[in-house]
Amino acid sequence: MVFLRGAYDAANVVVPVSSDFYHNSRPSLGIAKPDAGNPNSALSLGADWGLHPVLRDSIYPLWAKREIAFVPFAGTSDDLTRSHFETQDTIELGQSTGGSRDYRSGFMNRLATELARAKPISFPDQLPLIFRGKSQISEYRAQQRGQAGRRRFGQARLIKNMYAQSDLASSVSEGFRIRDDVYRSISEEMTAANRGAVSPRGFELSARRIGRLMREQFNLGFVDVGGWDTHVNQGGATGYLADRLGELGRALGRFSERNRTAGMADNVVVVISEFGRTFRENGTTAPIMATAASLGDGRRNQWRSHPRRTGQDRPGQSFFKNRDYPVLTDYRAMFAGLFQRMFGLEQPSVQRIFAGVHPAELGLV
């Protein structure tokens, strides 16, 4: 399982290309409808949906091979806080928000307990909530620290030195000071939402090592990837989000290819985020938090698409609070159905993992 911490903008990854309301709501951020003559247009997933163009060489080939599916409108049906931290906890616990919750019991640890030959491994710096519990979990740290901050400081110093003896010296210094204040504010919020997760670039660099470990020693794993809390200047077909998606796509593509060449193409990778972004862009050319996202699921030879219509062209009639995708598939129900089919779990085992949840049969494997 790959957890995208920070709430990625699902509507610009799996794009509702047939919705005029989408394009009207995102004049700066929207991804153009599929067009063979436009390399920045969406990649067709059918009449209603498209894929972000930066995923052309990584994720899109998996679609052609029927090795990937998308589940739009999936999310937490009982957690509407829009808090990164609370919703991440809710997902990792896999427990209802209606009563007291056991923070010593994450749902992937409960899954490991139910599986007779589970060999789980955790890749974050610290054991995540999702793997806390009775079963013993191996740990391997995949974190890769970037150098962007040091490069940015060095570039600013060079530019200020260039203008040091000119009339513009004070203006240049003040400009950098304001930029640094804004960057620091945004970075602190994004860092908090990331919870120490590896960057998309770090995940890309670590994908082969993770794939090797999963092939040779383990059969149940969790990694979290940060950098998805895009409040300002997110970009559309190009820009910040596109760069992060490119890194994520290449990592998943490499992992898939390594599994295929090793005869392990039946492995499943689920990509999830705590929630998405609101449908409309705001004044800072980025959408704010929403309540639903899309789940990506990779597997072999069986393919299903679930683009349930929600009337995107009729604002106010189908959006949650007139701003967000509605949650049509609870994430626990999706995982319960997936676990049932993958591992042949009986209903009592499913209930011990997700108490009170009816498994959703989406035909993903």
Secondary structure as GFF3:
##gff-version 3
##sequence-region A 1 365
A	DSSP	beta_strand	2	4	.	.	.	ID=ss1
A	DSSP	three_ten_helix	10	12	.	.	.	ID=ss2
A	DSSP	beta_strand	14	15	.	.	.	ID=ss3
A	DSSP	alpha_helix	20	25	.	.	.	ID=ss4
A	DSSP	beta_strand	43	44	.	.	.	ID=ss5
A	DSSP	beta_strand	50	51	.	.	.	ID=ss6
A	DSSP	three_ten_helix	53	55	.	.	.	ID=ss7
A	DSSP	alpha_helix	60	64	.	.	.	ID=ss8
A	DSSP	beta_strand	68	75	.	.	.	ID=ss9
A	DSSP	alpha_helix	84	93	.	.	.	ID=ss10
A	DSSP	alpha_helix	107	114	.	.	.	ID=ss11
A	DSSP	beta_strand	120	122	.	.	.	ID=ss12
A	DSSP	three_ten_helix	129	131	.	.	.	ID=ss13
A	DSSP	beta_strand	138	139	.	.	.	ID=ss14
A	DSSP	alpha_helix	148	162	.	.	.	ID=ss15
A	DSSP	alpha_helix	169	194	.	.	.	ID=ss16
A	DSSP	alpha_helix	200	216	.	.	.	ID=ss17
A	DSSP	beta_strand	220	225	.	.	.	ID=ss18
A	DSSP	alpha_helix	240	261	.	.	.	ID=ss19
A	DSSP	beta_strand	269	273	.	.	.	ID=ss20
A	DSSP	beta_strand	292	298	.	.	.	ID=ss21
A	DSSP	beta_strand	329	330	.	.	.	ID=ss22
A	DSSP	alpha_helix	331	343	.	.	.	ID=ss23
A	DSSP	alpha_helix	347	353	.	.	.	ID=ss24
###
